[in-house]
Amino acid sequence: MGQSPAEPPPPDETPDQPAPYSYLGEPSLSSPPGGLPPAPQVPPTAGAPTTPPQFLGRFALLYGMGIGTLVYVIGYALSFLDGSADQGQGYWAFAWLAIGFGLSFVLLLIGIVLVVLPRTRQFGAGLLISIAIGLIAGSGVCIALLSATGN
């Protein structure tokens, strides 16, 4: 037949295999003969997230909150046991205030460092939460003492 090479064959001469590309230019689901080999098998754990083992298990957040709050409770107890207010030495109040701010700052730094590390993230978050707990509880205790002693 006198067809040019750029001209498609007539419909009755088309082979019985599917076209490698759809009409939109996208590859079809079936590959042409002599196409790409099948994809390798993916192991079942390939898509699983890789998380490091947690520090102190699943209760690390609670441990961090407990330890941070315990540090504040010990600090408040020591300031009450000092008894310097009864002796009229007001400069000790400033010292305890500075110790409280220093303690909060140290807990803040330790909490931030622990939150950055993936293994200790939950424990560090607990320490940061305990800072808020300690400051709220400390403010409540301070207001209670000031209102009880004020005239």
C-alpha positions as protocol buffer text, in pm:
chain_id: "A"
residue {
  index: 1
  type: MET
  ca { x: 0 y: 0 z: 0 }
}
residue {
  index: 2
  type: GLY
  ca { x: 140 y: 341 z: -72 }
}
residue {
  index: 3
  type: GLN
  ca { x: 134 y: 501 z: 274 }
}
residue {
  index: 4
  type: SER
  ca { x: 395 y: 738 z: 406 }
}
residue {
  index: 5
  type: PRO
  ca { x: 578 y: 642 z: 730 }
}
residue {
  index: 6
  type: ALA
  ca { x: 421 y: 929 z: 929 }
}
residue {
  index: 7
  type: GLU
  ca { x: 68 y: 816 z: 850 }
}
residue {
  index: 8
  type: PRO
  ca { x: -97 y: 575 z: 1104 }
}
residue {
  index: 9
  type: PRO
  ca { x: -205 y: 234 z: 975 }
}
residue {
  index: 10
  type: PRO
  ca { x: -570 y: 189 z: 886 }
}
residue {
  index: 11
  type: PRO
  ca { x: -797 y: 65 z: 1172 }
}
residue {
  index: 12
  type: ASP
  ca { x: -816 y: -290 z: 1041 }
}
residue {
  index: 13
  type: GLU
  ca { x: -434 y: -327 z: 1056 }
}
residue {
  index: 14
  type: THR
  ca { x: -398 y: -212 z: 1424 }
}
residue {
  index: 15
  type: PRO
  ca { x: -249 y: -483 z: 1650 }
}
residue {
  index: 16
  type: ASP
  ca { x: -460 y: -621 z: 1940 }
}
residue {
  index: 17
  type: GLN
  ca { x: -241 y: -476 z: 2218 }
}
residue {
  index: 18
  type: PRO
  ca { x: -333 y: -164 z: 2418 }
}
residue {
  index: 19
  type: ALA
  ca { x: -165 y: 162 z: 2341 }
}
residue {
  index: 20
  type: PRO
  ca { x: 124 y: 250 z: 2574 }
}
residue {
  index: 21
  type: TYR
  ca { x: -13 y: 602 z: 2624 }
}
residue {
  index: 22
  type: SER
  ca { x: -367 y: 724 z: 2672 }
}
residue {
  index: 23
  type: TYR
  ca { x: -513 y: 999 z: 2462 }
}
residue {
  index: 24
  type: LEU
  ca { x: -402 y: 1261 z: 2721 }
}
residue {
  index: 25
  type: GLY
  ca { x: -40 y: 1163 z: 2692 }
}
residue {
  index: 26
  type: GLU
  ca { x: -33 y: 985 z: 3030 }
}
residue {
  index: 27
  type: PRO
  ca { x: 109 y: 634 z: 3052 }
}
residue {
  index: 28
  type: SER
  ca { x: -152 y: 364 z: 3050 }
}
residue {
  index: 29
  type: LEU
  ca { x: -179 y: 102 z: 3324 }
}
residue {
  index: 30
  type: SER
  ca { x: -39 y: -178 z: 3110 }
}
residue {
  index: 31
  type: SER
  ca { x: 320 y: -150 z: 2994 }
}
residue {
  index: 32
  type: PRO
  ca { x: 415 y: -224 z: 2635 }
}
residue {
  index: 33
  type: PRO
  ca { x: 604 y: -543 z: 2557 }
}
residue {
  index: 34
  type: GLY
  ca { x: 971 y: -498 z: 2634 }
}
residue {
  index: 35
  type: GLY
  ca { x: 892 y: -212 z: 2878 }
}
residue {
  index: 36
  type: LEU
  ca { x: 1019 y: -157 z: 3229 }
}
residue {
  index: 37
  type: PRO
  ca { x: 1063 y: -450 z: 3466 }
}
residue {
  index: 38
  type: PRO
  ca { x: 826 y: -475 z: 3765 }
}
residue {
  index: 39
  type: ALA
  ca { x: 906 y: -263 z: 4070 }
}
residue {
  index: 40
  type: PRO
  ca { x: 1092 y: -431 z: 4358 }
}
residue {
  index: 41
  type: GLN
  ca { x: 890 y: -545 z: 4659 }
}
residue {
  index: 42
  type: VAL
  ca { x: 883 y: -300 z: 4949 }
}
residue {
  index: 43
  type: PRO
  ca { x: 943 y: -450 z: 5295 }
}
residue {
  index: 44
  type: PRO
  ca { x: 642 y: -412 z: 5530 }
}
residue {
  index: 45
  type: THR
  ca { x: 833 y: -192 z: 5778 }
}
residue {
  index: 46
  type: ALA
  ca { x: 954 y: 56 z: 5514 }
}
residue {
  index: 47
  type: GLY
  ca { x: 671 y: 305 z: 5570 }
}
residue {
  index: 48
  type: ALA
  ca { x: 670 y: 282 z: 5951 }
}
residue {
  index: 49
  type: PRO
  ca { x: 786 y: 600 z: 6128 }
}
residue {
  index: 50
  type: THR
  ca { x: 1122 y: 568 z: 6293 }
}
residue {
  index: 51
  type: THR
  ca { x: 1094 y: 715 z: 6642 }
}
residue {
  index: 52
  type: PRO
  ca { x: 1364 y: 675 z: 6902 }
}
residue {
  index: 53
  type: PRO
  ca { x: 1269 y: 497 z: 7223 }
}
residue {
  index: 54
  type: GLN
  ca { x: 1121 y: 737 z: 7474 }
}
residue {
  index: 55
  type: PHE
  ca { x: 1301 y: 846 z: 7786 }
}
residue {
  index: 56
  type: LEU
  ca { x: 1112 y: 716 z: 8094 }
}
residue {
  index: 57
  type: GLY
  ca { x: 841 y: 552 z: 7884 }
}
residue {
  index: 58
  type: ARG
  ca { x: 497 y: 684 z: 7811 }
}
residue {
  index: 59
  type: PHE
  ca { x: 463 y: 868 z: 8144 }
}
residue {
  index: 60
  type: ALA
  ca { x: 765 y: 1093 z: 8081 }
}
residue {
  index: 61
  type: LEU
  ca { x: 544 y: 1404 z: 8065 }
}
residue {
  index: 62
  type: LEU
  ca { x: 399 y: 1329 z: 8408 }
}
residue {
  index: 63
  type: TYR
  ca { x: 745 y: 1256 z: 8551 }
}
residue {
  index: 64
  type: GLY
  ca { x: 871 y: 1590 z: 8420 }
}
residue {
  index: 65
  type: MET
  ca { x: 572 y: 1773 z: 8568 }
}
residue {
  index: 66
  type: GLY
  ca { x: 617 y: 1593 z: 8901 }
}
residue {
  index: 67
  type: ILE
  ca { x: 990 y: 1656 z: 8929 }
}
residue {
  index: 68
  type: GLY
  ca { x: 960 y: 2022 z: 8832 }
}
residue {
  index: 69
  type: THR
  ca { x: 672 y: 2078 z: 9072 }
}
residue {
  index: 70
  type: LEU
  ca { x: 864 y: 1897 z: 9347 }
}
residue {
  index: 71
  type: VAL
  ca { x: 1156 y: 2137 z: 9297 }
}
residue {
  index: 72
  type: TYR
  ca { x: 920 y: 2432 z: 9349 }
}
residue {
  index: 73
  type: VAL
  ca { x: 757 y: 2273 z: 9655 }
}
residue {
  index: 74
  type: ILE
  ca { x: 1097 y: 2213 z: 9814 }
}
residue {
  index: 75
  type: GLY
  ca { x: 1194 y: 2575 z: 9739 }
}
residue {
  index: 76
  type: TYR
  ca { x: 873 y: 2710 z: 9896 }
}
residue {
  index: 77
  type: ALA
  ca { x: 911 y: 2483 z: 10200 }
}
residue {
  index: 78
  type: LEU
  ca { x: 1268 y: 2602 z: 10256 }
}
residue {
  index: 79
  type: SER
  ca { x: 1157 y: 2964 z: 10235 }
}
residue {
  index: 80
  type: PHE
  ca { x: 887 y: 2901 z: 10500 }
}
residue {
  index: 81
  type: LEU
  ca { x: 1120 y: 2708 z: 10729 }
}
residue {
  index: 82
  type: ASP
  ca { x: 1379 y: 2986 z: 10721 }
}
residue {
  index: 83
  type: GLY
  ca { x: 1181 y: 3203 z: 10962 }
}
residue {
  index: 84
  type: SER
  ca { x: 1369 y: 3516 z: 10861 }
}
residue {
  index: 85
  type: ALA
  ca { x: 1046 y: 3719 z: 10841 }
}
residue {
  index: 86
  type: ASP
  ca { x: 995 y: 3668 z: 11215 }
}
residue {
  index: 87
  type: GLN
  ca { x: 1340 y: 3803 z: 11288 }
}
residue {
  index: 88
  type: GLY
  ca { x: 1281 y: 4126 z: 11098 }
}
residue {
  index: 89
  type: GLN
  ca { x: 1548 y: 4059 z: 10837 }
}
residue {
  index: 90
  type: GLY
  ca { x: 1375 y: 4180 z: 10523 }
}
residue {
  index: 91
  type: TYR
  ca { x: 1681 y: 4138 z: 10303 }
}
residue {
  index: 92
  type: TRP
  ca { x: 1630 y: 3758 z: 10314 }
}
residue {
  index: 93
  type: ALA
  ca { x: 1302 y: 3808 z: 10130 }
}
residue {
  index: 94
  type: PHE
  ca { x: 1496 y: 3953 z: 9838 }
}
residue {
  index: 95
  type: ALA
  ca { x: 1738 y: 3658 z: 9850 }
}
residue {
  index: 96
  type: TRP
  ca { x: 1452 y: 3408 z: 9836 }
}
residue {
  index: 97
  type: LEU
  ca { x: 1297 y: 3603 z: 9549 }
}
residue {
  index: 98
  type: ALA
  ca { x: 1627 y: 3591 z: 9357 }
}
residue {
  index: 99
  type: ILE
  ca { x: 1660 y: 3218 z: 9429 }
}
residue {
  index: 100
  type: GLY
  ca { x: 1304 y: 3163 z: 9300 }
}
residue {
  index: 101
  type: PHE
  ca { x: 1372 y: 3350 z: 8976 }
}
residue {
  index: 102
  type: GLY
  ca { x: 1704 y: 3170 z: 8934 }
}
residue {
  index: 103
  type: LEU
  ca { x: 1537 y: 2835 z: 8991 }
}
residue {
  index: 104
  type: SER
  ca { x: 1270 y: 2917 z: 8733 }
}
residue {
  index: 105
  type: PHE
  ca { x: 1535 y: 3025 z: 8483 }
}
residue {
  index: 106
  type: VAL
  ca { x: 1740 y: 2706 z: 8534 }
}
residue {
  index: 107
  type: LEU
  ca { x: 1428 y: 2489 z: 8494 }
}
residue {
  index: 108
  type: LEU
  ca { x: 1341 y: 2684 z: 8179 }
}
residue {
  index: 109
  type: LEU
  ca { x: 1684 y: 2625 z: 8025 }
}
residue {
  index: 110
  type: ILE
  ca { x: 1686 y: 2255 z: 8114 }
}
residue {
  index: 111
  type: GLY
  ca { x: 1331 y: 2216 z: 7980 }
}
residue {
  index: 112
  type: ILE
  ca { x: 1418 y: 2384 z: 7649 }
}
residue {
  index: 113
  type: VAL
  ca { x: 1729 y: 2169 z: 7603 }
}
residue {
  index: 114
  type: LEU
  ca { x: 1531 y: 1852 z: 7678 }
}
residue {
  index: 115
  type: VAL
  ca { x: 1247 y: 1950 z: 7443 }
}
residue {
  index: 116
  type: VAL
  ca { x: 1491 y: 1995 z: 7156 }
}
residue {
  index: 117
  type: LEU
  ca { x: 1623 y: 1640 z: 7190 }
}
residue {
  index: 118
  type: PRO
  ca { x: 1376 y: 1389 z: 7040 }
}
residue {
  index: 119
  type: ARG
  ca { x: 1434 y: 1120 z: 7301 }
}
residue {
  index: 120
  type: THR
  ca { x: 1365 y: 1346 z: 7602 }
}
residue {
  index: 121
  type: ARG
  ca { x: 1100 y: 1571 z: 7443 }
}
residue {
  index: 122
  type: GLN
  ca { x: 812 y: 1456 z: 7666 }
}
residue {
  index: 123
  type: PHE
  ca { x: 1012 y: 1491 z: 7987 }
}
residue {
  index: 124
  type: GLY
  ca { x: 1124 y: 1842 z: 7887 }
}
residue {
  index: 125
  type: ALA
  ca { x: 765 y: 1940 z: 7810 }
}
residue {
  index: 126
  type: GLY
  ca { x: 672 y: 1824 z: 8159 }
}
residue {
  index: 127
  type: LEU
  ca { x: 941 y: 2045 z: 8309 }
}
residue {
  index: 128
  type: LEU
  ca { x: 815 y: 2345 z: 8111 }
}
residue {
  index: 129
  type: ILE
  ca { x: 458 y: 2279 z: 8227 }
}
residue {
  index: 130
  type: SER
  ca { x: 582 y: 2256 z: 8586 }
}
residue {
  index: 131
  type: ILE
  ca { x: 724 y: 2608 z: 8558 }
}
residue {
  index: 132
  type: ALA
  ca { x: 373 y: 2739 z: 8497 }
}
residue {
  index: 133
  type: ILE
  ca { x: 237 y: 2524 z: 8780 }
}
residue {
  index: 134
  type: GLY
  ca { x: 507 y: 2649 z: 9016 }
}
residue {
  index: 135
  type: LEU
  ca { x: 459 y: 3013 z: 8929 }
}
residue {
  index: 136
  type: ILE
  ca { x: 80 y: 2995 z: 8964 }
}
residue {
  index: 137
  type: ALA
  ca { x: 102 y: 2806 z: 9294 }
}
residue {
  index: 138
  type: GLY
  ca { x: 374 y: 3039 z: 9422 }
}
residue {
  index: 139
  type: SER
  ca { x: 170 y: 3345 z: 9334 }
}
residue {
  index: 140
  type: GLY
  ca { x: -129 y: 3200 z: 9517 }
}
residue {
  index: 141
  type: VAL
  ca { x: 78 y: 3125 z: 9826 }
}
residue {
  index: 142
  type: CYS
  ca { x: 230 y: 3474 z: 9817 }
}
residue {
  index: 143
  type: ILE
  ca { x: -109 y: 3643 z: 9790 }
}
residue {
  index: 144
  type: ALA
  ca { x: -247 y: 3425 z: 10070 }
}
residue {
  index: 145
  type: LEU
  ca { x: 43 y: 3516 z: 10299 }
}
residue {
  index: 146
  type: LEU
  ca { x: 23 y: 3886 z: 10219 }
}
residue {
  index: 147
  type: SER
  ca { x: -351 y: 3900 z: 10278 }
}
residue {
  index: 148
  type: ALA
  ca { x: -320 y: 3706 z: 10605 }
}
residue {
  index: 149
  type: THR
  ca { x: -46 y: 3927 z: 10746 }
}
residue {
  index: 150
  type: GLY
  ca { x: -166 y: 4264 z: 10609 }
}
residue {
  index: 151
  type: ASN
  ca { x: -391 y: 4492 z: 10814 }
}
